[in-house]
Amino acid sequence: MRILHTADWHFGRQLEGRDRRIEQTAFVDELCHIADEREVDLVLIAGDVYDSVNPPAWAEELFYDALERLSSEGRRGVVVIAGNHDQPERVRAAAPLATKHGIVLLGLPKEAPLLTQEASTDRVQLVQGGPSWLEMKIPGCAANAVILALPYPSESRLKELLSESFTQEQMQLAFSERIAQLLADLSVHFREDTVNLVTSHLFVMGGKETDSERPIQIGGALTVSPQAFPKNADYVALGHLHRLQKLSDKPLVRYSGSPISYSFSEAGQSKAVVLVEVEPGQEVREEIIYLTSARPLARWRATEGIEQVERWLEEGRDAGAWIDLELHVSGVIDPAEFQRVRKLSDDFLKIQRVVVREEREEEEEQRVELTELTSDQLFKRFYERRRGADPDEQLVALFQRLLAETGGEGEEE
């Protein structure tokens, strides 16, 4: 059985106010091409298909278009779970229709998939299942897939799922221990003659984060140990962290990462999907398929000023990338000149000015003892260093008024 693992699509998300719709649409095209070309049997989408609980209409249309194409008219299995960005009810809304096409949509941990009503040999069949698990029969595959599919388990959602089956003592266990116990209980459905899979949207200890993830744990409270996953699972497909990474070999535990870079902290990262081939009782074979549809992100640190930026553009540096520019200048830059820099390239999403003083100027300033400066002078000096410009008279007057209200210059505590 060939399984394609992807997650964290975040349809509807922008970067510094720029729409990523074109890139997200291109990703769907690339993903569907990979699924067809590599004859994938099952696609696992491990949460955060949307970036918010109320995504734009085009994002929902793109998601449903992707599902329809990936399902290949019901001949390929597709399993989708909600992440922490998704509204569970929105993800699951089309489940009655989706099930007829071999697509499983799960929003909450307590939800059970809808089972297939009509038997067919050439279409995906959901033969049995319960809350957060299912067994799927896929055309052309000798073995069925048993999937423990756990949507984002917040503390309250997990409690709702476990309250009927866990004892009071078990309910008091730490989050990671409860997840481990839950997955152990569900793994009784694994068999030696089935492909045994786990998919969830979690923060696993040891995973490397980026700035583009919305935290789902506070002080590590919702962190899960890599040992929480059943040893008899063939593959664990995770979502939430946007960096491609492997956390364990036995069982094989992976984050596929996001298909698109969603913050400049991901500059330089390659984006991918994971293809695994599984046969009951055999070693899992995995392949990382790198994506090319999205624009990369780059950070420029122009320590030589505007001339260096112009030179890099002429050289075609990081062509096609969105750019975060840190521009070093020796003094206050004229607003018109700054606007000219912005217009040098439409690829500049963010421009930050860094004022760098001349060495001689720094030496002269260091000779001035701070105790010899008045409060106004100290304020002006601080403001100019931080903002690269002198404060106007109104701002200085406001500072003086606030200083007077808090005790006045020179008063001791």
C-alpha positions in Angstrom: 0.0 0.0 0.0 1.4 3.4 -1.0 0.5 6.2 1.4 1.0 9.9 0.8 1.3 12.1 4.0 0.8 15.8 4.0 -0.4 18.4 6.5 -0.7 22.1 7.5 -2.1 23.5 4.2 -3.4 26.6 5.9 -5.5 27.6 3.0 -6.4 31.3 3.3 -3.2 32.3 5.0 -1.3 35.4 3.9 2.3 36.5 4.3 2.9 40.1 5.3 -0.5 40.9 3.7 0.2 39.1 0.5 -2.3 36.6 -0.8 -0.9 33.0 -1.3 -3.8 31.7 -3.2 -1.9 31.2 -6.5 0.8 29.2 -4.6 -1.8 27.2 -2.7 -3.6 26.3 -5.9 -0.3 25.3 -7.6 0.4 23.1 -4.6 -2.9 21.2 -5.0 -2.1 20.7 -8.7 1.4 19.3 -7.8 0.0 17.1 -5.0 -2.6 15.6 -7.3 0.0 15.0 -10.0 2.2 13.2 -7.5 -0.7 11.0 -6.3 -1.5 10.0 -9.8 2.1 9.6 -11.1 3.2 7.5 -8.1 -0.1 5.5 -8.0 -0.9 6.4 -4.4 -3.5 4.2 -2.7 -4.2 6.4 0.4 -3.7 10.1 1.3 -3.4 11.2 4.9 -4.0 14.9 5.6 -2.9 15.6 9.2 -4.8 18.7 10.1 -4.8 22.5 9.6 -6.3 22.5 6.1 -7.5 26.0 6.8 -5.7 28.9 8.6 -8.7 30.0 10.6 -12.1 28.8 11.8 -13.7 31.1 9.3 -11.7 30.7 6.0 -12.6 32.6 2.8 -15.0 30.9 0.4 -12.2 30.4 -2.2 -10.2 28.4 0.4 -13.1 26.0 1.0 -13.6 25.6 -2.7 -9.9 24.8 -3.2 -10.0 22.2 -0.3 -13.0 20.4 -1.8 -11.5 20.5 -5.3 -8.4 18.9 -3.8 -10.4 16.2 -2.1 -12.4 15.3 -5.2 -9.2 15.1 -7.4 -7.3 13.1 -4.8 -10.1 10.6 -4.3 -10.0 9.6 -8.0 -13.7 9.0 -8.1 -13.6 6.8 -5.0 -10.7 4.6 -6.1 -8.2 6.2 -3.7 -8.7 6.6 0.0 -8.4 10.0 1.6 -8.4 10.7 5.4 -8.6 14.2 6.8 -8.4 15.2 10.4 -9.0 18.7 11.9 -6.0 20.7 13.4 -5.9 23.4 16.0 -6.6 26.1 13.3 -9.6 24.3 11.9 -13.2 24.5 13.1 -14.1 20.8 13.6 -17.6 21.2 12.4 -16.5 22.9 9.2 -14.0 20.2 8.4 -16.6 17.4 9.0 -19.6 19.2 7.4 -19.4 17.3 4.1 -18.8 13.9 5.6 -22.0 12.3 4.4 -21.2 13.2 0.8 -17.5 12.6 1.1 -17.9 9.0 2.4 -19.5 8.0 -0.9 -16.2 8.9 -2.6 -13.9 7.1 -0.1 -13.1 10.3 1.8 -13.1 10.4 5.6 -13.5 13.8 7.3 -13.1 13.8 11.1 -13.4 17.0 13.2 -13.4 15.9 16.8 -11.7 13.0 18.6 -15.0 11.6 19.8 -16.3 11.3 16.2 -16.7 8.0 14.4 -16.5 7.8 10.6 -19.6 7.1 8.6 -19.4 3.5 7.2 -19.9 2.6 3.5 -23.5 1.4 2.9 -23.0 -0.2 -0.5 -20.4 -2.9 -1.1 -18.2 -2.4 -4.2 -15.0 -4.0 -5.4 -13.7 -1.0 -7.4 -14.3 1.7 -4.8 -12.9 2.5 -1.3 -14.9 0.8 1.4 -15.1 1.8 5.1 -15.8 -1.6 6.7 -15.7 -0.7 10.4 -14.8 2.1 12.8 -15.4 4.0 16.0 -14.3 7.2 17.7 -10.9 8.1 16.2 -10.4 4.9 14.3 -11.4 3.2 11.1 -10.7 0.2 8.8 -10.5 1.0 5.1 -10.5 -1.5 2.1 -8.8 0.0 -0.9 -9.1 -1.4 -4.5 -5.9 -3.1 -5.6 -4.5 -3.5 -2.1 -4.2 -7.0 -0.7 -4.4 -5.7 2.9 -6.8 -3.3 4.6 -5.6 -0.2 6.4 -6.5 0.3 10.0 -6.1 3.9 10.9 -6.1 5.5 14.3 -7.2 9.0 13.2 -7.1 11.5 16.2 -8.0 15.1 15.3 -6.4 17.9 17.4 -7.0 16.8 21.0 -7.3 19.9 23.1 -7.7 19.3 26.8 -11.4 19.7 26.7 -11.9 17.6 23.6 -9.7 14.8 24.9 -11.7 14.8 28.2 -14.9 14.5 26.3 -13.6 11.4 24.4 -12.2 9.7 27.5 -14.8 10.4 30.1 -16.8 7.3 29.4 -14.0 4.8 29.1 -11.3 6.1 31.5 -11.4 5.7 35.2 -11.1 8.7 37.5 -7.5 7.8 38.2 -6.7 7.5 34.5 -8.2 10.9 33.9 -5.7 12.5 36.3 -2.7 11.3 34.3 -0.6 13.8 32.4 -1.7 14.7 28.9 1.0 12.6 27.2 0.2 9.6 29.3 -3.5 9.9 28.5 -2.7 10.1 24.8 -0.5 7.0 25.1 -3.2 5.1 26.9 -5.8 6.1 24.4 -3.7 5.1 21.4 -2.8 1.8 23.2 -6.5 1.1 23.7 -7.3 1.9 20.1 -4.4 -0.2 18.8 -6.2 -3.4 19.7 -7.8 -2.9 16.3 -4.4 -3.4 14.6 -3.9 -6.8 13.1 -0.9 -8.7 11.7 -2.6 -8.8 8.3 -3.4 -5.1 8.1 -1.5 -1.9 7.3 -1.5 -0.2 10.7 -1.4 3.6 10.7 -1.7 6.6 13.1 -2.4 10.2 12.2 -2.9 13.1 14.6 -2.3 16.8 15.0 0.0 17.1 18.1 3.2 18.7 19.4 5.6 15.8 20.0 8.6 16.3 22.3 11.8 16.9 20.3 10.0 18.5 17.4 11.6 21.6 15.9 9.2 24.6 15.7 9.0 27.7 13.5 7.4 31.1 14.0 4.4 30.3 11.8 2.8 27.7 14.1 0.2 28.8 16.5 1.2 27.3 19.9 -1.0 24.4 21.1 0.9 23.8 24.4 1.5 26.1 27.4 4.6 25.4 29.3 4.7 21.9 27.7 1.3 20.9 29.1 0.1 19.5 25.8 3.4 18.0 24.7 3.4 14.3 23.8 6.3 11.9 24.2 7.5 10.1 21.1 7.0 6.9 23.1 3.3 7.5 23.2 2.7 5.9 19.8 1.9 2.1 19.6 5.0 0.0 18.8 3.0 -2.1 16.4 2.1 0.9 14.2 3.7 0.9 10.8 3.7 4.6 10.3 2.7 7.7 12.3 1.7 10.7 10.2 1.7 14.0 12.2 0.6 17.5 11.6 1.2 20.8 13.4 5.0 21.5 13.0 5.8 23.1 9.7 9.3 21.7 9.4 9.8 18.3 7.7 11.3 16.0 10.3 11.5 12.5 11.6 11.1 11.8 15.3 11.4 8.0 15.5 12.3 5.0 13.4 10.3 2.3 15.2 7.6 3.1 14.7 8.4 5.5 11.9 7.1 8.9 13.2 7.1 11.9 10.9 5.9 15.5 10.5 5.5 16.1 6.8 5.7 19.9 7.4 3.7 22.5 5.6 3.8 22.5 1.8 4.4 26.3 1.8 6.6 28.5 3.9 4.4 30.7 6.0 6.9 32.8 7.9 10.5 34.1 7.2 11.7 31.8 10.0 11.2 29.1 7.4 13.5 30.8 4.9 15.8 28.3 3.2 13.7 25.3 4.2 12.7 22.7 1.6 9.0 21.8 1.5 7.9 18.2 0.9 5.3 15.4 1.2 6.2 11.9 2.5 5.5 8.8 0.5 5.6 5.5 2.4 5.1 2.0 1.1 3.8 -0.5 3.6 3.2 -4.3 3.5 2.1 -6.2 6.7 5.1 -7.6 8.5 7.6 -5.9 6.2 10.0 -2.9 6.6 8.4 0.4 5.8 9.9 2.1 2.8 9.8 5.9 2.7 10.6 8.6 0.2 10.7 12.3 0.6 9.2 14.1 -2.4 10.3 17.8 -2.5 7.7 20.3 -3.7 8.5 23.0 -6.3 5.1 24.8 -6.6 5.5 27.5 -3.9 7.7 30.5 -3.9 10.7 30.2 -1.5 11.4 32.8 1.2 14.8 34.6 1.5 16.3 37.0 4.0 18.6 39.8 2.8 20.9 41.7 5.1 22.3 44.6 3.1 25.1 45.9 5.2 26.4 48.1 2.4 23.2 50.0 1.8 21.0 50.6 -1.1 23.7 50.1 -3.7 24.2 46.5 -2.5 20.5 45.8 -2.9 20.5 47.1 -6.4 23.5 45.0 -7.2 21.9 41.8 -5.9 18.7 42.5 -8.0 20.8 43.0 -11.1 22.6 39.7 -10.4 19.2 37.9 -10.0 19.8 36.8 -6.5 17.0 34.6 -5.1 15.0 35.1 -8.2 11.3 34.2 -7.6 11.5 34.3 -3.8 9.6 36.5 -1.4 12.2 38.7 0.3 12.6 40.0 3.9 15.1 42.9 3.5 17.2 44.3 6.3 18.7 47.6 5.0 21.6 49.1 6.8 21.9 52.9 6.5 24.4 55.3 8.1 21.8 57.9 8.9 18.1 58.9 8.4 16.9 57.8 5.0 14.8 60.2 3.0 11.2 59.0 2.7 11.3 59.4 -1.0 14.4 57.3 -1.2 12.8 54.6 1.0 9.8 54.5 -1.4 12.2 54.1 -4.3 13.8 51.0 -2.6 10.3 49.5 -2.1 9.6 49.9 -5.8 12.9 48.2 -6.8 11.1 44.8 -6.6 7.6 43.5 -6.0 9.3 40.6 -4.2 10.1 42.8 -1.1 7.4 41.8 1.4 9.2 43.4 4.4 11.8 46.1 4.6 13.5 47.0 7.9 15.9 49.9 8.3 18.8 49.5 10.6 20.7 52.7 11.4 24.4 52.1 11.7 26.5 55.1 13.0 29.9 56.0 11.7 32.8 54.7 13.8 34.1 58.3 14.5 30.6 59.4 15.5 30.4 56.6 18.0 33.7 57.4 19.5 32.7 61.1 20.0 29.4 60.1 21.6 31.2 57.7 24.0 33.1 60.7 25.3 30.0 62.3 26.5 29.1 61.3 30.0 25.5 60.4 30.4 25.4 62.3 33.7 26.1 65.5 31.8 23.0 65.2 29.6 19.6 66.6 30.5 16.6 64.4 30.4 15.5 66.0 27.1 18.8 65.2 25.6 18.7 61.6 26.8 15.2 61.2 25.4 16.2 62.6 22.0 19.3 60.5 21.9 17.3 57.3 22.7 14.6 58.1 20.2 17.0 58.8 17.4 18.9 55.6 18.0 15.7 53.5 17.9 13.8 55.3 15.1 16.6 56.7 13.0 15.1 60.2 13.2 14.8 63.1 15.7 11.6 63.4 17.7 9.3 66.3 16.8 8.6 69.1 19.3 5.2 67.8 20.2 6.7 64.4 21.2 9.4 66.1 23.3 6.8 68.3 25.0 4.7 65.2 25.8 7.8 63.5 27.3 8.5 66.6 29.5 4.9 66.6 30.7 5.0 62.9 31.6 8.3 63.3 33.3 6.8 66.2 35.4 3.8 64.1 36.3 6.0 61.3 37.6 8.2 63.4 39.9 10.2 65.7 37.7 13.8 65.7 36.6 16.4 65.2 39.2 14.2 64.0 42.0 15.4 61.1 44.1 13.2 58.2 45.3 
